[in-house]
Amino acid sequence: MWLVAGLLGALLATGCTCGKKTEEGAPATGGSGAPPPLAEATGNVGGGPVTLALTEVFTRREGTSPPRTSFVTREETVAHARVEGGDKGLEKQIRWTVAPVGTQSGPAVPATATGTELVFRGTSALPKTGSRDPNPPLQYVVTASLALDGGTLEVKLPPTSFIRQEEADILRQEYVDYGTTFQPALTNVSVAGLTTLNRGNYSIIAEEKPGELEKLLRDVEAEVNRLLNDDVQVVPVGTRAASPSATVVSPGKPVLMLGALGDTEPKGDDVCVGARVNGGCAGAILAGPNSISDTPANNRATRVSLESIITSAFRNPQRNKFIGSGTINSKHTRGLALDLDPRTLSIPGKDGRALMCVVELAGINVAGEDNSFTENGPVTFLDCNDPASDHVHVQR
């Protein structure tokens, strides 16, 4: 009569350490010199017990110890089993089968094996049509069986506890499926420091250079603020100018497509001689009737934050395809690009057209002339002062 034991206790959670590990990552051994089983089945053969035990399962990754069972399809999954009792040579008769779970999981390669070790890779059957939703995980059921006189011992590793992708590998799998140039390792995957930098389908992002997205945002933001506060104090405050028509504050350097744009509001009886735009002076400031310079240059009370105007930053490959990007190797999928829509900012003296040009120039100064440009949608390039422009794209 067969006595078949199920899984021993609660199976390990997804991504678990399967079997106790030493500090070096090798399986620890019990008193008999063998690792404790993950699952086992026992039966009586010829008056004696025979036990089939699954001892460990792990994903083989370069340069790492093997405590994880999540995977991408370019990585090997390894499982080990042993036989206790019975005739010598039974371990050579262990038969392995690997079955995909769900339509998203393709066949395992190989799907069967014999002996004490199973080594296989999964395959992906996921569509590459673009989506706003996260992909389901690839997952597999691994079964080891041993045929003996009078019956068969069988033990399983179900996907809910073992061979099932975690979120980081679900994301990484998209890059494998799309065949992108950038293939992120686990060290490239993290939670974004700012939630606004994640425009993907997951709670995590992949960056070719970890931390680069936030650094790019901060660098562009600092340059925008510099451009918005670069007016020149021609005549010191409180000093008499040569005449009422003398310039006491002049605009900074020219901005793309628009020329010089002043950023200072006149004080006292000083006079703005530029256009009045969005409630502010967009030109030079003169001394006015008393010929005294009353206006300090760049007297802006607040600094501009660009975080609120991010329309896109990191995008996973499926999301990138969904929005209509023209390339699978988009800088957005590599964590190296920002889309910014400055039209929602309210800055005295600046309308949406001027702000678009200021942000594009800031991007050029930070990332280079070929890495900052204005667009409508994902593929239409426009001048920054074109009324149809809806964002500035800046990339490393």
C-alpha positions, 0 to 999 in steps of 0.5 A: 500500500502506497503512502504518498506525502504531499508538500512538506508544510507550507511551500516557499513563497515566490522568489524564495530561497529553496532549501537553506543556504550557506553564506556562499550560496551553496545548499546546506546539508542536514545530518545525513549530508543531504539538503532537506527536501522541498517535497517528497513521496514515499512508498513501500517496495519489496518490504522496504520504504523508497522516498522520492524527494525534490531537494532544491530549485533555483534560477541560474544567474551569472555572478549570483548565488542561486536563491531565486526561482523567478526568471526570464527566458534567457536564464536556466531553471535548475531542479534537483531530486534524490531517491532514498532506499531501494536499489542502487541506480533508481535515481537514474530513472527519475523522470521530469516533466515541465508544463506551462501554466496559462496561454502566456507561457510557452513550452519549456525547453526541454519539457522532459528529462531524466536523472537527478537534475532538471535544467530548462528554459521557459519560452514566452507566448506573450503578444507584442502588440502594445498594452497599458496593462501589466503582462501576466507572469510566465509560470511552470509546474515541475513534476518528478516521478519514479516508476516502481513495481506496484506504483509510481511516486510523484512530487510537484513544484507548483508555480504559485510557490516556485517557477513563477515570474516576479514583477521585476522579471515580468518587466525584464521579460518584455525587453527579451520579447521585444529584442531591445538593445538594452536588456536590463539586469536586476540591478537596473530595476528599481522603484522610481524616486519620484512616482511621476517618473514612472509612466509604465505598467508596473510599480518599478522601472528599468534604467540603463543608468540607475538614477539617471532619470531623476538626475536629468529632471533636476538638471533641466529644472536647474537650467530652466530656473537659471534661464528664467533668472538671467536678466542683467542689472545694468544700473545698480538699484538706488543709483541715478541713470543717465536719463529716464529712458536708460535701461536699468535691467536688460533681458538675458540671452536670446531664447530659441525662436523668440529672442531675448525674454525679460524675466523681471517685473519693474519696481517704483516708477521704472517702466517695462518697454517690452511686451506685457505677457501673462501679467509680466514684463517680457522685455527691458526695464527703463529708469522712468521719470525719476531716472533712479533704478528702482528694480532689482534684476531677477526678483522672482519670489518662487522657483519653478518645479518641473515635476508637475509637468512631466507627461512621460518618463520611463515606459516599459516596451509594451506601453511604449508600443501602445502609445505609438512610439516609432522605435523599440529602442526608445530612450523612454524604455531605457530610463533616459528620456523625459517629456515635459509640457510647460504650457500648464506653468503660470509664470509672469511674462511667459506664455505657453509658446515662450515656456516651450522654447525656454524648456527646449533651450534648457534641455539643449544646454543640459543634454546637447542640441540633438537631445532636446526637441519639441514634438506633437505626439510621439513622432511629429517634430515641431518648432518650439514656438509652433502652436501645435507643440504639446511637449518638449522631449529631453534625453541623455 
